[in-house]
């Protein structure tokens, strides 16, 4: 996996993924998210992908999955994440709570490389879920 970052002036950078997608990164929030917001988005995307895939493999009729992520950071530089909470809101037809709980747990403990990497770096990550609609 590869990526490149190119300075675009001021505190703005253009990131290009190895697969060719571009994203603006902007500390001033004028043209894109801050770098640490991208870390949260990466974590959310990674774990959401897992949860949906696990539910589908469990033959659950999942129709939606939203990960709401909150975090705390150290007050001194480097302002690393110290705590992250991921709350899943899952929708679907006749979803079984035990299946959703299992999917969230498997993602957190075995499959989400972003989550596991952050935890190994000392970040406390917690999870919760609700079934909506």
C-alpha beads as a LAMMPS data file, in Angstrom:
LAMMPS data file: protein, C-alpha beads

133 atoms
132 bonds

1 atom types
1 bond types

-500.0 500.0 xlo xhi
-500.0 500.0 ylo yhi
-500.0 500.0 zlo zhi

Masses

1 110.0

Atoms # bond

1 1 1 0.000 0.000 0.000
2 1 1 1.303 3.443 -0.882
3 1 1 0.298 7.082 -0.630
4 1 1 1.787 10.483 -1.353
5 1 1 1.266 13.890 0.199
6 1 1 2.023 17.132 -1.636
7 1 1 2.082 20.561 -0.034
8 1 1 -0.547 22.802 -1.635
9 1 1 0.231 26.078 0.170
10 1 1 -0.511 27.483 3.619
11 1 1 -1.368 24.501 5.869
12 1 1 -2.992 22.553 3.052
13 1 1 -1.832 19.275 1.523
14 1 1 -3.141 17.033 -1.237
15 1 1 -3.045 13.360 -0.435
16 1 1 -3.149 10.771 -3.187
17 1 1 -3.778 7.138 -2.354
18 1 1 -1.984 4.336 -4.130
19 1 1 -5.287 3.546 -5.831
20 1 1 -5.433 7.072 -7.268
21 1 1 -7.986 8.821 -5.033
22 1 1 -7.288 12.342 -3.808
23 1 1 -8.179 14.055 -0.557
24 1 1 -7.378 17.538 0.672
25 1 1 -5.957 17.815 4.179
26 1 1 -6.201 21.277 5.708
27 1 1 -5.277 22.341 9.238
28 1 1 -7.395 25.493 8.714
29 1 1 -10.475 23.440 7.688
30 1 1 -11.002 25.483 4.538
31 1 1 -10.671 22.706 1.946
32 1 1 -10.566 19.468 3.884
33 1 1 -10.369 17.741 7.255
34 1 1 -7.454 17.881 9.645
35 1 1 -5.014 14.948 9.629
36 1 1 -6.248 13.501 12.934
37 1 1 -9.839 13.610 11.671
38 1 1 -8.700 11.398 8.811
39 1 1 -7.355 8.912 11.353
40 1 1 -10.843 8.723 12.927
41 1 1 -12.446 8.372 9.503
42 1 1 -10.056 5.555 8.642
43 1 1 -10.882 3.759 11.887
44 1 1 -14.602 4.238 11.306
45 1 1 -14.431 2.990 7.737
46 1 1 -12.357 -0.041 8.694
47 1 1 -14.584 -1.197 11.537
48 1 1 -17.854 -0.384 9.728
49 1 1 -16.742 -2.479 6.760
50 1 1 -16.086 -5.386 9.109
51 1 1 -19.407 -5.084 10.922
52 1 1 -21.426 -5.003 7.692
53 1 1 -19.504 -7.929 6.173
54 1 1 -19.846 -10.052 9.318
55 1 1 -23.581 -9.325 9.540
56 1 1 -24.080 -10.233 5.883
57 1 1 -22.165 -13.487 6.345
58 1 1 -24.420 -14.200 9.333
59 1 1 -27.394 -13.802 6.990
60 1 1 -28.616 -10.705 8.788
61 1 1 -30.651 -8.305 6.639
62 1 1 -28.579 -5.205 7.362
63 1 1 -29.711 -2.109 5.454
64 1 1 -27.608 0.573 7.136
65 1 1 -24.659 1.073 9.437
66 1 1 -23.422 4.359 10.862
67 1 1 -20.407 4.648 13.161
68 1 1 -20.491 7.696 15.412
69 1 1 -16.998 8.311 16.750
70 1 1 -15.958 10.459 19.687
71 1 1 -12.419 10.892 20.933
72 1 1 -10.172 12.459 23.517
73 1 1 -6.627 13.629 22.889
74 1 1 -3.651 14.359 25.102
75 1 1 -3.421 17.988 26.160
76 1 1 0.288 18.199 25.426
77 1 1 2.211 17.794 22.193
78 1 1 2.103 15.298 20.637
79 1 1 -1.687 15.460 21.029
80 1 1 -2.225 11.749 20.442
81 1 1 -5.567 10.068 20.881
82 1 1 -6.007 8.696 24.385
83 1 1 -9.585 7.448 24.129
84 1 1 -11.890 6.672 21.222
85 1 1 -15.471 5.466 21.425
86 1 1 -17.238 3.973 18.411
87 1 1 -21.026 3.761 18.601
88 1 1 -22.715 1.818 15.813
89 1 1 -26.271 2.531 14.723
90 1 1 -27.320 -0.472 12.667
91 1 1 -30.562 -0.774 10.738
92 1 1 -32.112 -3.728 9.037
93 1 1 -34.944 -6.202 8.933
94 1 1 -35.289 -8.433 11.989
95 1 1 -31.682 -7.939 13.125
96 1 1 -30.666 -10.098 16.069
97 1 1 -28.866 -8.130 18.822
98 1 1 -26.551 -11.073 19.518
99 1 1 -25.382 -11.037 15.887
100 1 1 -24.718 -7.291 15.944
101 1 1 -22.852 -7.582 19.243
102 1 1 -20.753 -10.435 17.828
103 1 1 -19.947 -8.455 14.664
104 1 1 -18.809 -5.427 16.672
105 1 1 -16.700 -7.627 18.970
106 1 1 -15.059 -9.533 16.095
107 1 1 -14.190 -6.306 14.326
108 1 1 -12.703 -4.800 17.485
109 1 1 -10.753 -7.859 18.597
110 1 1 -9.716 -9.593 15.361
111 1 1 -10.371 -7.854 12.060
112 1 1 -10.066 -4.065 12.126
113 1 1 -6.375 -3.411 11.589
114 1 1 -6.814 0.323 12.244
115 1 1 -8.415 -0.334 15.629
116 1 1 -5.853 -2.947 16.627
117 1 1 -2.966 -0.693 15.580
118 1 1 -4.296 2.236 17.627
119 1 1 -4.913 0.048 20.674
120 1 1 -1.398 -1.377 20.502
121 1 1 -0.225 2.231 20.493
122 1 1 -1.956 2.847 23.816
123 1 1 -5.324 4.235 22.737
124 1 1 -8.285 3.012 24.801
125 1 1 -11.015 2.092 22.298
126 1 1 -14.540 1.221 23.403
127 1 1 -17.574 0.198 21.391
128 1 1 -21.344 0.223 21.718
129 1 1 -24.248 -0.332 19.366
130 1 1 -27.936 0.140 18.897
131 1 1 -30.383 -1.309 16.434
132 1 1 -32.555 1.436 14.962
133 1 1 -35.786 1.258 13.035

Bonds

1 1 1 2
2 1 2 3
3 1 3 4
4 1 4 5
5 1 5 6
6 1 6 7
7 1 7 8
8 1 8 9
9 1 9 10
10 1 10 11
11 1 11 12
12 1 12 13
13 1 13 14
14 1 14 15
15 1 15 16
16 1 16 17
17 1 17 18
18 1 18 19
19 1 19 20
20 1 20 21
21 1 21 22
22 1 22 23
23 1 23 24
24 1 24 25
25 1 25 26
26 1 26 27
27 1 27 28
28 1 28 29
29 1 29 30
30 1 30 31
31 1 31 32
32 1 32 33
33 1 33 34
34 1 34 35
35 1 35 36
36 1 36 37
37 1 37 38
38 1 38 39
39 1 39 40
40 1 40 41
41 1 41 42
42 1 42 43
43 1 43 44
44 1 44 45
45 1 45 46
46 1 46 47
47 1 47 48
48 1 48 49
49 1 49 50
50 1 50 51
51 1 51 52
52 1 52 53
53 1 53 54
54 1 54 55
55 1 55 56
56 1 56 57
57 1 57 58
58 1 58 59
59 1 59 60
60 1 60 61
61 1 61 62
62 1 62 63
63 1 63 64
64 1 64 65
65 1 65 66
66 1 66 67
67 1 67 68
68 1 68 69
69 1 69 70
70 1 70 71
71 1 71 72
72 1 72 73
73 1 73 74
74 1 74 75
75 1 75 76
76 1 76 77
77 1 77 78
78 1 78 79
79 1 79 80
80 1 80 81
81 1 81 82
82 1 82 83
83 1 83 84
84 1 84 85
85 1 85 86
86 1 86 87
87 1 87 88
88 1 88 89
89 1 89 90
90 1 90 91
91 1 91 92
92 1 92 93
93 1 93 94
94 1 94 95
95 1 95 96
96 1 96 97
97 1 97 98
98 1 98 99
99 1 99 100
100 1 100 101
101 1 101 102
102 1 102 103
103 1 103 104
104 1 104 105
105 1 105 106
106 1 106 107
107 1 107 108
108 1 108 109
109 1 109 110
110 1 110 111
111 1 111 112
112 1 112 113
113 1 113 114
114 1 114 115
115 1 115 116
116 1 116 117
117 1 117 118
118 1 118 119
119 1 119 120
120 1 120 121
121 1 121 122
122 1 122 123
123 1 123 124
124 1 124 125
125 1 125 126
126 1 126 127
127 1 127 128
128 1 128 129
129 1 129 130
130 1 130 131
131 1 131 132
132 1 132 133
